[in-house]
């Protein structure tokens, strides 16, 4: 499960979300992806506390899944112009 924080979430609100997860035995990883902060939750307690997390200050949304890679590195959602190379003999 992924907890996406508001873009204007304060450090105090982030800390509150992290403390809440840890106090319920959750394991987590905080990632800054672009201008978003994601908190990845691992463990069976993730679904049990999802409802409470969704109502906490600073939480924008709860996602059940996310791409297994940072969107900024590899993605089909972003298109880059194709390169053309001239090959001469």
C-alpha positions in Angstrom: 0.0 0.0 0.0 1.2 3.5 -0.8 0.3 6.6 1.3 0.6 9.7 -0.9 1.1 12.9 1.2 -0.2 16.4 0.2 2.4 18.5 -1.6 2.1 21.1 1.1 2.3 18.6 4.0 4.3 19.9 6.9 7.2 18.0 8.5 5.1 17.7 11.7 2.3 16.0 9.7 4.7 13.6 7.9 6.2 12.7 11.3 2.7 12.1 12.7 1.9 9.7 9.8 5.2 7.8 10.2 4.7 7.5 14.0 1.2 6.2 13.6 2.3 3.5 11.2 5.2 2.5 13.4 3.0 2.4 16.5 0.8 -0.1 14.8 3.7 -2.4 13.9 3.9 -1.3 10.3 7.2 -1.3 8.3 7.6 1.6 5.9 9.8 3.3 3.4 9.5 7.1 2.7 10.3 8.2 -0.8 10.4 11.6 -2.5 9.3 11.1 -6.1 9.4 14.4 -8.0 7.3 16.8 -5.9 5.4 14.0 -4.2 6.1 12.1 -0.9 5.2 8.5 -0.9 5.2 6.2 2.2 5.2 2.5 1.2 3.7 0.1 3.7 4.6 -3.5 4.1 2.8 -6.0 6.2 -0.6 -7.3 7.0 -1.4 -4.3 9.3 -1.4 -2.0 6.2 -5.0 -2.7 5.3 -6.1 -2.6 8.9 -5.0 1.0 9.4 -5.8 2.3 5.8 -9.0 3.9 6.9 -7.4 5.8 9.8 -4.5 6.9 7.6 -6.8 8.3 4.9 -8.3 10.8 7.4 -5.0 12.0 8.9 -3.8 15.5 8.3 -1.3 15.7 5.3 -2.6 12.5 3.6 -3.7 13.1 0.0 -4.7 9.5 -0.9 -4.1 5.9 -0.3 -3.1 3.6 -3.2 -3.3 -0.1 -3.2 -0.4 -0.4 -5.7 2.2 1.7 -7.5 4.5 1.2 -10.4 7.6 -0.9 -9.4 9.9 1.8 -10.6 10.2 5.6 -10.3 8.1 7.2 -13.0 10.8 9.7 -13.7 13.3 6.9 -14.8 11.3 4.5 -16.9 7.7 4.9 -17.9 5.3 4.5 -20.7 3.4 7.5 -19.3 6.0 10.0 -20.4 7.0 10.4 -24.0 10.4 11.6 -25.1 11.2 12.7 -28.6 12.8 10.0 -30.7 16.5 10.4 -31.6 17.8 10.0 -35.2 21.3 8.9 -35.8 23.1 9.3 -39.1 25.3 6.3 -39.9 27.9 6.8 -42.7 30.4 4.4 -44.3 
